Amino acid sequence: DGLRRDMRLGIRLIECAARMGNVFAHHELGLLYKNGEHTKRQDHDLSVKHFSYAARCGFENSLQVLRGHARRERLSVDEFIEIEKAYKEANGEDDEESTTSDDD
């Protein structure tokens, strides 16, 4: 494509966007740290931190990644439930079960 790729600059820009609250940037940083791509090492805690932020803001892909972490016991069930509740609130989903009864 004729453009030189500068991954360090790209990551710095993604980090800047994340500091400004960009949910997609948080998700991308989560992926980078999860896989150890273009970072000094894999960092599970940092990847979960970024995925958690994005999921709490309503980003479904991050919630799905965290669901996998919970299944593999890399994230406690209680932590996942808390994140999922925030995800639902961010997306305007009602977390309460319907209280109407069929007996009426």
N, C-alpha and C positions, 0 to 999 in steps of 0.2 A: 504494500500500500504506500510505500515511499516515506512513511513516518517512522522515525526511530522511537522505540519504546523505552521509556525510562520508568521502570517499575518502582524505584524508590520515590520518585516524584509522584507517581500515581498513588502510592500508598499514603504519602504525606497529604495529598489532596483528599483522599477518602477519610483519613483521620481528622482533617480539618472539618469536613462535612459532618462527621459524626459528632465532633465537639459542638457543632451548631445545631445538633438535634436531628440530623437527617437519618431517618429510620433505615432506608436502604443501605446507607453507608455503614451503619451498625451491623446490619446483617452481613455485608461483605467482609467487614473486619472479623466477624465471628467465623466465617468460612476460612479466611486466611489463617487465623490462629488455630482453628480446629485441625486444619490439614498441614500446618507448618509451611505453607506456601509463601515464599518471599518474606519470611520472618526468620529470626535467628533460631527459633525453635517452636515446636507445638506448645500451646499454652491453653490447657483445658479451661482453667478458671477464667482467663480473659475472654475466651471464645464464648463461654456461657454468659458472662457479663454482657457482651455485645448482643448475643441472641436474645437474652432476657429483656434488655432495653427495647429492642425492636418488637418483640412479641407483646410486651406490655403496652406498646403504642398501637397494637392492632395489626402487625405484619405477620400474616399467616405462615409464610415460609419459615420464619424463625421459630414459631410455635411448633411446627412439624419437626424441625431439627431437635428442639428441646424434648419433644415427646419421645424421640428416639433415644436421647440421653437418659430419660427417665426409665425407659424399658431396659436399658443396659446398666441401670443403677449408677449412672454417672451424675445423676441429679435426683434428689430425694423426691418422693411422691408429693410430700407436703409443699416443697418449693414449686414443683410443676403445677399443682392445683392453684397456688397463689398467683402464678404467672398466667395461667389459663383464665382465671377470674378477671384479672386486669385486661387481658386480651379481649374478653367478651364485653367488658365495660367500654373499652376503647372503640369497639365496633357496634356499640348500642344494643348488644344482645342482652336479654333478660336472663340472669343466672338462676332465677327462682323457677321452681317447677310450677306448673299450672295448679292453682288451688281449687279450681272448679271441680265439682263432683258430678258423676253420672247419675247419682241417686236423686237429684232434684226433680 
